[in-house]
Amino acid sequence: MADLATIARPYAEALAGTATPAEMGKWSEQLGALAHMANNPEVATLASNPNVSQEQLAGLLLAGLPSEAPLAIQKFISLLTLNHRIAALPEISRQFDVIKNSREGSAEIQITSAFPMNESEVTALLSAIAKRFGNKNLKPTVTIDPELIGGVRVQVGDEVLDTSVKSRLEAMQAALLS
């Protein structure tokens, strides 16, 4: 089976190509909610049940949204159910967000720290990282992972900067064992 990212990319690009800049945010939220539903094991079971029609599945997904979906999203979900691609919804949503952020000149940044960071520390880290990635508007998500021992791990898209003590210890261990 083809890689899910490869399957999802054309769908995300097609949907983003039809959205106006004003629609991108709302569509992103709705795709996120749909992706969350698609990750539910019960929905996956329904999607593979031959007794459930594609219209019923699409209707179920759309009914679970907090607000009514625009016609384009409704047609998009119908297309996904017709092509049996509901399992790709989480990846489609992720790729749609990447396209949206790129258009807005922003990027999602995942910061993993060994210790809690206050707002000024996050701001200082973001200003240092902004130069590296050339993005003026970085949208951070900070998580705590005590296993890092110290330092931070930063991920922007596919690029990772790992200055954690854990990664340095692993590099030292690899060097000593080679």
C-alpha positions as CSV (number, residue, x, y, z in Angstrom):
1,M,0.0,0.0,0.0
2,A,1.2,3.5,-0.8
3,D,2.5,5.7,1.9
4,L,-0.3,7.6,3.6
5,A,1.4,11.0,3.1
6,T,1.7,10.2,-0.7
7,I,-2.0,9.5,-0.8
8,A,-3.0,12.5,1.3
9,R,-0.9,15.1,-0.5
10,P,-3.0,15.5,-3.7
11,Y,-6.2,15.7,-1.6
12,A,-4.7,18.4,0.7
13,E,-3.4,20.4,-2.3
14,A,-6.7,20.2,-4.2
15,L,-8.7,21.3,-1.2
16,A,-6.2,24.1,-0.4
17,G,-6.3,25.2,-4.1
18,T,-10.1,25.8,-3.8
19,A,-10.0,27.7,-0.5
20,T,-9.7,31.4,-0.4
21,P,-7.4,32.9,2.2
22,A,-10.4,33.8,4.4
23,E,-11.6,30.2,4.3
24,M,-8.3,28.5,5.1
25,G,-8.6,28.9,8.9
26,K,-12.2,27.6,9.2
27,W,-11.5,24.7,6.8
28,S,-8.4,23.8,8.8
29,E,-10.5,23.6,12.0
30,Q,-13.1,21.5,10.3
31,L,-10.6,19.2,8.8
32,G,-9.0,18.8,12.2
33,A,-12.3,17.8,13.7
34,L,-13.0,15.4,10.9
35,A,-9.5,13.9,11.3
36,H,-10.2,13.4,15.0
37,M,-13.4,11.5,14.1
38,A,-11.6,9.5,11.5
39,N,-9.1,8.3,14.1
40,N,-11.9,6.8,16.2
41,P,-11.8,3.0,15.9
42,E,-15.6,2.9,15.6
43,V,-15.6,5.2,12.6
44,A,-12.9,3.0,11.0
45,T,-15.1,0.0,11.6
46,L,-18.0,1.8,10.0
47,A,-15.9,2.9,7.0
48,S,-15.0,-0.7,6.3
49,N,-18.5,-2.1,6.8
50,P,-20.1,-2.9,3.4
51,N,-23.6,-2.4,4.9
52,V,-22.8,1.3,5.5
53,S,-23.2,3.4,2.4
54,Q,-20.7,6.1,1.5
55,E,-23.5,8.7,1.9
56,Q,-24.2,7.4,5.4
57,L,-20.6,7.6,6.4
58,A,-20.2,11.1,4.9
59,G,-23.3,12.2,6.7
60,L,-22.1,10.8,10.0
61,L,-18.8,12.6,9.7
62,L,-20.3,15.9,8.7
63,A,-23.0,15.6,11.5
64,G,-20.2,15.4,14.0
65,L,-18.8,18.8,13.1
66,P,-19.5,21.7,15.6
67,S,-20.8,23.9,12.8
68,E,-22.2,23.2,9.4
69,A,-19.5,22.5,6.8
70,P,-19.3,24.6,3.6
71,L,-20.4,22.9,0.4
72,A,-16.7,22.4,-0.6
73,I,-16.0,20.4,2.6
74,Q,-19.2,18.4,2.2
75,K,-18.2,17.5,-1.4
76,F,-14.7,16.8,-0.3
77,I,-15.8,14.3,2.4
78,S,-18.2,12.7,-0.1
79,L,-15.2,12.2,-2.4
80,L,-13.1,10.7,0.3
81,T,-15.8,8.2,1.3
82,L,-16.3,7.3,-2.4
83,N,-12.6,6.6,-2.8
84,H,-12.3,4.8,0.6
85,R,-9.8,7.4,1.9
86,I,-11.3,8.2,5.3
87,A,-8.2,6.7,7.0
88,A,-6.1,9.4,5.2
89,L,-8.1,12.3,6.8
90,P,-5.6,12.9,9.7
91,E,-2.7,13.2,7.2
92,I,-4.8,15.3,4.8
93,S,-5.6,17.6,7.7
94,R,-1.9,17.8,8.7
95,Q,-0.8,18.6,5.1
96,F,-3.6,21.1,4.7
97,D,-2.3,22.9,7.8
98,V,1.2,23.0,6.4
99,I,-0.1,24.6,3.2
100,K,-2.2,27.1,5.2
101,N,0.8,28.0,7.3
102,S,3.0,28.4,4.3
103,R,0.6,30.8,2.7
104,E,0.3,32.8,5.9
105,G,4.1,32.9,6.2
106,S,4.0,31.0,9.5
107,A,5.0,27.5,10.7
108,E,4.0,25.2,13.5
109,I,6.9,24.6,15.9
110,Q,7.0,21.7,18.4
111,I,9.2,22.5,21.4
112,T,9.9,19.7,23.8
113,S,11.7,20.7,26.9
114,A,13.1,18.7,29.9
115,F,11.7,21.4,32.2
116,P,8.7,23.8,32.1
117,M,9.4,27.0,30.2
118,N,8.0,30.4,31.0
119,E,6.7,32.8,28.4
120,S,9.9,34.8,28.2
121,E,12.0,31.7,27.7
122,V,9.7,30.5,24.9
123,T,9.9,34.0,23.3
124,A,13.7,34.1,23.4
125,L,13.9,30.6,21.9
126,L,11.4,31.5,19.1
127,S,13.4,34.7,18.2
128,A,16.6,32.6,17.9
129,I,14.9,29.9,15.9
130,A,13.1,32.4,13.6
131,K,16.4,33.4,12.1
132,R,17.2,29.8,11.4
133,F,13.9,29.0,9.7
134,G,13.2,32.4,8.1
135,N,9.7,32.4,9.5
136,K,8.4,35.6,11.2
137,N,5.3,33.9,12.7
138,L,6.2,30.7,14.5
139,K,3.3,29.0,16.3
140,P,4.8,27.1,19.2
141,T,3.4,24.1,21.1
142,V,5.5,23.3,24.2
143,T,5.6,19.9,25.8
144,I,7.6,18.6,28.7
145,D,9.6,15.4,28.5
146,P,11.7,14.7,31.6
147,E,13.6,11.9,29.6
148,L,15.5,14.6,27.8
149,I,17.3,15.2,31.0
150,G,18.1,18.8,30.0
151,G,17.9,21.1,27.0
152,V,15.3,21.2,24.2
153,R,14.2,19.5,21.1
154,V,12.7,21.7,18.4
155,Q,10.8,20.4,15.3
156,V,9.6,22.6,12.5
157,G,8.1,20.5,9.7
158,D,10.6,17.8,8.9
159,E,13.6,19.6,10.4
160,V,14.7,18.8,14.0
161,L,17.1,20.6,16.2
162,D,18.0,18.5,19.2
163,T,20.1,20.1,21.9
164,S,19.0,17.8,24.7
165,V,21.3,16.1,27.1
166,K,19.7,12.8,26.1
167,S,20.7,13.2,22.5
168,R,24.2,14.2,23.4
169,L,24.6,11.2,25.7
170,E,23.3,8.9,22.9
171,A,25.9,10.4,20.5
172,M,28.6,9.9,23.0
173,Q,27.6,6.3,23.5
174,A,27.5,5.7,19.8
175,A,31.0,7.2,19.5
176,L,32.3,5.1,22.3
177,L,30.9,1.9,20.9
178,S,32.2,2.4,17.4
